[in-house]
Amino acid sequence: MRKELILRWSFFVFGLIILAFGAALTIEGELLGIGPWDVLHYGIFLHLGLTIGSWSIIMGFLLLTAASIATKKLPKLGAFLNMLLLGMFMDFFLWLLPSIDSTIGAVFSFVLGVVLLGFGIGLYVSADVGSGPRDSIMILIVEKTGWSLKWVRNGMEVLVLILGWALGGPVGIGTIIIAFFLGPIVGYSLPRCKKLLKYLLAKKQHQTLAA
């Protein structure tokens, strides 16, 4: 049991780091526009200050509260940690990464960031220790409606994009790319990450029995 918990939490934390790094890369490649959620966070930042990571935490808290009310269940510990760590990791990577001024650099940073976003989400959600606020809402809608995960994700991204744009957040072709392509990447990565975790757990169990 202890080894299983260590493995699950490793998937969770590593997934959050990848997710935060991917988000920071897309923001650094902002010449193309930034992701829908970050457009929203940026738009709120323009009006109220703080940092993008801070608004990620605040919005996460509001979404987590809404999901808890809808399910009538307290969120798992991982959901709270996701809310806090993701915003903190984002601000750290934004501080660490150099500014990108060239178009080629922005394109590379953005594309790599989008891929890492999708795989980071798949990795930490597969750990099943508590989905993040945004993904908790996504999974809740999928479970209640039976709709495709990728289309639910796309719908959420588009709605957030519109709200963020209305608040003055930076929108570009890259924003549209994230809104429509992140869902399919998550749809590809999540089942594979679950399969990998299941394989590693079975391997650990086999080694324990053999010992």
N, C-alpha and C positions, 0 to 999 in steps of 0.2 A: 504493500500500500504506500509506504514512504517513497519507494522508487518511482511509483506511478505518479505521485503528486509532484515530485521533483521534475519528472519529464513533462508533465502537463504545464507546470508553471514556467518551465524553460521555453516551451513553445509559445506561451502567452507573452512573456517579457520580450523574447527575441522578435516575435511578431510585432509588438508595439514599437520596438526600436526601428524595425524595417519600415513600418507604416509612417512613423514620424519623420524618418530620413527621406522617404519618398515624398511626403508632403512638403518638407523643406526644399527639396530639389525642384518641385514644381513651382514653388513660390519664387525661388531664385531664378527660374526660367520664365519670369512673369512677362517678358516681352511678348509671349504668346497668349498671355492671360493666365489666371490661376484657377484652381479647382472651385467648384460651386460652394462647398462649405467654407472654404477660405475666402471666397468672394464675400460671403455673408459676414464672416469674422472681420474681414478688412473693412467692410462697409460700416459695421458697428464701431470699429476702432476709429474711423474717421470722425464719427460723431461724439464718441464718449472717451476715447483715449485707451490706455492700457496697452497690451500686446496681443498679437494674433493668438499666441498660446493661451493667454489668459481668457480670451473670449471663447476659445475652444473648450476650456474647462467650464466656464459659466453656462454655455449652451448645452454642454454635455450633462450638466446637473439638471437643467430644465427638462431635457429629453428623458433622462433616467427617471425623473419623478413622474413624467407622463406615462412611461412604460409600466412603472410600478402600480400606478393607479389603474391602468387598463387591465393588468393581469392580477391585481389584488395580491401581489407577492412582493416581498422585499428583494431587491436585486442582490446578486451574488457579490462576494468580496471583489472578484475580478472586475466587475462593472465599475465599482468605485475607484479601483486602482487605475483602470483604463482612463476614466474621466480625468484623473489627476496627472498620471504619468505621460499621457499623450501630449497634453499641452506643454508640460515641462520639457519633454524631449524635443518637441518642435522648436520651442524658443532656444534650446541649447544648440540644435543643428543650424538654425538660422543665424545664431551668433558665430558658429564655427565656420560655416561655409563662406567662401569668398564671393564677392559680387560678380555677376556675369553681365558683361556689356555687349558681347558679340552675338549675332544671330545664331551662328552655328553652335556656340556654347549653350545658348538658351534652349535650342531645339534638343540637343543631347541631354541636357539636364532635365528638361520637361519629360521627354519620352521615357528616360530611365526612371524618373520619379513616378510616372503613372504605373509602370510595370511593378515597381516596388510597393506602391499603394495597394494594388490588387493582391499581391502575394502576402503582404503584411497582414491584411485583413483575413485572408484565408488561413494563415498560420495561427493567429491568436484566437480566432473564433473556433478553430478546430480543437483547441485545448479544453473548451467547455468548462471554463472556470468563471464564466460571466462575460457575456458580450458587452461591448462598449455601448454607450447611449444611442448612437446613431444606428448601429447594427442591431441593437435590441429592438428598436422600432421597426427596422427592416424585417427581421425574423418574425416579429409579432404579426406584421401585415401578411407575410407569406403563410404563416400558420393559420391565420383567421380566414384568408381568402383562397388559398391554394394557388395563387398566382405564381408565375415564374420568378425566381430570385433576381435574375438579371433585369427583368422589367420593373420589378418593385424598386430595385436600386436605381435604375435609370429615372423612374418617376420622381423619386425623392431628390435626386440630383438636380433635375430640371426645376422643381418647385423652389428649392433653396437658391438656385441660380437666379431665378426671377426676383426673389426677395432681396438677395445681395446686390443685384444690379440696381434695383430701385433705391437702395441705400447709398449707391455711389461706388460700390466695389468694382475693381478692374476686371473687365470681361473681354476675352479675345477668342480666337479660334481654339486655343488650348483648353479653354473652359468648356467649350462645346464637346471637344474630344473626350475630356474626362467624364462629362455628363452622360455620354452615350457608350463609352468603351470600358469604363471602370467596372460596370455591372457584369459584362461578359468575362472579364479577367477574374473577378471574384468567383463567378460561376464555374470557371475552370480550375482555379486554385483551391477553393474550399474542399471539394470532395477528395482531391489528391492529398491535401494536407491531412485530412481525416484518415485517409488510407495509410499514410506514412506513420501517423501517430499510433494507429491500431497495430501496424506491423511492429513498431518499436516496443509497444507495450507487451505484445505477444512474445517477442524475443526476450524481453526482460523476465517475463513469467517463466518461460522455458528454461532460462539460465538459472533462475531461483530453484525450480524443481529439480534440475540436474545437479545442483549443488547439495 
